[in-house]
Amino acid sequence: MKILKTILFVACFALLLPTTTQAQEDESFIMELTEYTIKFGENSKFTEGVKKWNKCYKDNEGTNTWNVWHRLQGKGNVYVLASSLKNWAEMDESDAAGKACRSMAMEFILPYIESTEVNTTRSMPEFSRKEGLGDNTIVWVTNFDVNDGELFREAVKEMSSAISKKEGDNRGYWYRVMGGEGADYFVSTPFKDFADLDTDREGIWKLYEDAHGKAKAQDLKEKFKTVIDEQWSYTYTLETDLSMSSK
């Protein structure tokens, strides 16, 4: 996690899935998401710059890990860097390897970034998939802007409980956004590859109806719709050559 602070405040460079085994634990963790919109026509220069920075970081014996995801839809050419920490105190720790590569970022990365947005999130393990990222290379991220967080969490709890009971685990990783703009909550569902997106999966509402009956399913659906002001989704691919993963 220290690398994120180092890049943002020293070099100005840093679904939505954990990079460590924390995903398989019951303890909540903090995840920083830094979104970079790349200048038009500068994608190759940006990615080559990140690779140079990563090499510098390794050569200086850096130990932190992170994942970089590339967004497929939406406005602009967007990359998201995800880095996790166990607690806020890790934000105070310095990163000598990151500082050593400051000039590399300033010269080869920063010139090609159009804009940056940072969001701080908290994982919600009680609703989330217990299995880690594994070999999955795609995530489908659904964002929720809600007007009642308590009712929203109650609805998510009901749905996730039904999914876990039927399938043995939840389908995605849930997060609460603690700082930044946009969504209040989001869920990141992993897929092995694009072909995996074609796999037929039972709809969540049908699954819940099978478990609790049509009337209760309709009540929960109405509650869910009432508390959501806006909902939107993006697909991201894992850029392994830009990431510094512990995998």
TAUR-V34240 format. One record per pair of residues at least 12 apart in sequence whose C-alpha atoms are under 6 Angstrom apart, sorted by sequence separation. I is the first residue (numbers start at 1). GAP is how many residues later the second one is. D is the distance in Angstrom with one decimal. If there is no record, write none. Layout:
# TAUR-V34240
I_GAP_D, I_GAP_D
This chain:
# TAUR-V34240
68_12_5.6, 174_12_5.9, 68_13_4.5, 174_13_4.4, 67_14_5.8, 173_14_5.3, 67_15_5.3, 172_15_5.9, 173_15_5.1, 66_16_5.7, 172_16_5.2, 66_17_4.8, 172_17_4.1, 127_33_5.7, 62_35_5.0, 60_37_5.1, 145_38_4.7, 38_39_5.5, 144_39_5.3, 145_39_5.1, 37_40_5.5, 57_40_5.5, 129_40_5.8, 143_40_5.6, 144_40_5.9, 37_41_4.5, 129_41_4.4, 144_41_5.2, 36_42_5.5, 128_42_5.7, 129_42_5.7, 144_42_5.8, 36_43_5.2, 129_43_5.3, 143_43_4.3, 35_44_5.8, 128_44_5.8, 129_44_5.5, 142_44_5.5, 35_45_4.4, 128_45_4.5, 142_45_5.5, 34_46_5.5, 128_46_5.5, 141_46_5.7, 162_46_5.9, 19_47_5.9, 34_47_5.1, 141_47_4.4, 33_48_5.7, 140_48_5.7, 33_49_4.8, 139_49_6.0, 140_49_5.1, 32_50_5.8, 124_50_5.3, 139_50_5.3, 32_51_5.4, 53_51_6.0, 124_51_5.4, 139_51_4.4, 31_52_5.6, 123_52_4.4, 138_52_5.8, 139_52_5.9, 31_53_4.2, 122_53_5.5, 138_53_5.1, 30_54_5.7, 122_54_5.2, 136_54_6.0, 30_55_5.3, 121_55_5.4, 136_55_5.2, 137_55_5.5, 138_55_5.9, 121_56_4.3, 136_56_3.9, 137_56_5.9, 29_57_5.0, 121_57_5.1, 120_58_5.4, 49_59_4.6, 120_59_4.9, 49_60_5.1, 119_60_5.3, 119_61_4.5, 46_63_5.5, 46_66_5.8, 42_70_5.9, 39_73_5.6, 38_74_6.0, 39_74_5.7, 38_75_4.6, 39_75_5.0, 38_76_5.2, 37_77_5.5, 37_78_5.3, 36_79_5.9, 148_79_5.6, 36_80_4.8, 147_80_5.3, 35_81_5.6, 146_81_5.5, 1_82_5.5, 35_82_5.0, 146_82_4.4, 1_83_5.6, 34_83_5.7, 145_83_6.0, 146_83_5.3, 1_84_5.5, 34_84_4.5, 145_84_5.5, 33_85_5.8, 145_85_5.1, 33_86_5.2, 32_87_6.0, 144_87_4.7, 32_88_4.7, 143_88_5.6, 143_89_5.3, 31_90_5.2, 142_90_5.7, 143_90_6.0, 11_91_5.3, 30_91_5.7, 142_91_4.3, 6_92_6.0, 30_92_4.6, 141_92_5.5, 2_93_5.9, 29_93_5.8, 141_93_5.4, 11_94_5.7, 29_94_5.5, 11_95_5.8, 28_95_5.2, 140_95_4.6, 139_96_5.8, 139_97_5.4, 138_98_5.7, 26_99_5.6, 138_99_4.6, 137_100_5.8, 137_101_5.0, 24_106_4.7, 24_107_5.5, 24_108_5.7, 23_109_5.3, 15_124_5.4, 15_126_5.7, 72_163_5.7, 71_164_5.9, 72_164_5.9, 71_165_4.4, 70_166_5.2, 69_167_5.7, 70_167_5.2, 69_168_5.4, 69_169_4.6, 69_170_5.6, 68_171_5.6, 16_172_5.8, 15_173_4.8, 68_175_5.1, 67_176_4.6, 66_177_5.8, 66_178_5.1, 65_179_4.8, 66_179_5.6, 65_180_5.0, 51_191_6.0
